[in-house]
Amino acid sequence: MTARATPAARVRADACPGALQTHAAADGALARVRVPGGLLTGDQLRSLAAAARDLGDGALELTSRGNVQLRGLAAGAAAELGDRLAAAGLLPSATHERVRNVLASALTGRAGGHVDVRPWVRALDAAVCADPALAALPGRYLATLDDGRGDVAGLGGDVGLLTLSPAEVALTLAGADSGLRAHPDDAVALALAATRAFLAERTAQGGTAWRLAELDDGAIRVGARLDGRRGVAVDVPPVPVPGPVGAAPQHDGRVALVAVVPLGRLDAAQAELLARLADEVQLTSWRSIVVPDLAEDAVDDAAVALHRTGMVFDAASPWTRVTACAGRPGCAKSLADVRADAAAAVATGTLPVDGARQHWAGCERRCGRPQGEVVDVVATGTGYRVGKG
Ligand code: SF4
């Protein structure tokens, strides 16, 4: 494990929006609803779709952390949104809502992986919400629960579990293996202890860091606060690009469909269609949606119905590699309508770096930029700057 460079000290608390603590955007208030593990029941998806239609701009935005945003909320709509989310089981804790950032392996428990991490998602989230002290975690805190396929461990979670075998789990800190090991049955307890240790170390270092990686020797010092069995540290696998797309056979003989949602914008009608097709869906870090548990003879009809609405099942599609920030008109800082420009470039085959993973942004902040190798396409006011870094 290596020490990481220390960034300039944070001088303010993070301002990550939540479902209750909304962000004032140019197109109205923006609410971010945490969805631990990206796991949503069909009823929850229906509730979100209705809220987007009744209170927002009619769509749900999928984030790279498997969460959901509603935009264009009118003044005063946040209270009604909070009531609706609580009724749908999407707001179990008003005090902890912004810290419930948990990414889980896509398709976990259904196809691939050494273990099913869905019970870990529920147990970790419940334990975090039950501890009043953990409400002090920064809104940027992220836990990654990887079932061994290596799809989320490389996303730089503050705390993570990387399954090495059906009997052994590694604890990752700031996206690197800490060397600490646990049996799968004890893994959530280890992640919870690491989360508390992060908060304690953050407090010891002034309490302003937004991420574990921002602490001085954060991973080393947090790891030193933890007891447990230790092994030889392994390399954390890089995040696969693109993510899974299309049909995936499940362990139980049924089939999961993984649909990419262009620009991560899911309109209410698409969400309602998904809710009709599956009792539970999973949002992924690639802004795609897993539609699981389909009978083999229902897969084609489901794929055709979803494709007609604009969802993508072709791994070769540019939409598996193109992301964009909100841009105009949603963000006052934006120098362009980046989503419209990116969509036009895809439609006309004129992407600036054809074939490369690229993130379009309306300004140099580059919100929503994916982890890893990405070409930036940044609005300048007179065009776009294209390049890395
Ligand atoms: S990158 Fe700039 S323009 Fe885009 S959402 Fe962020 S602040 Fe707004």
Residues whose N, C-alpha, C, O or C-beta is under 5 A from the ligand:
A	BS01	SF4	C325 A326 G327 C331 K333 S334 A361 G362 C363 R365 R366 C367
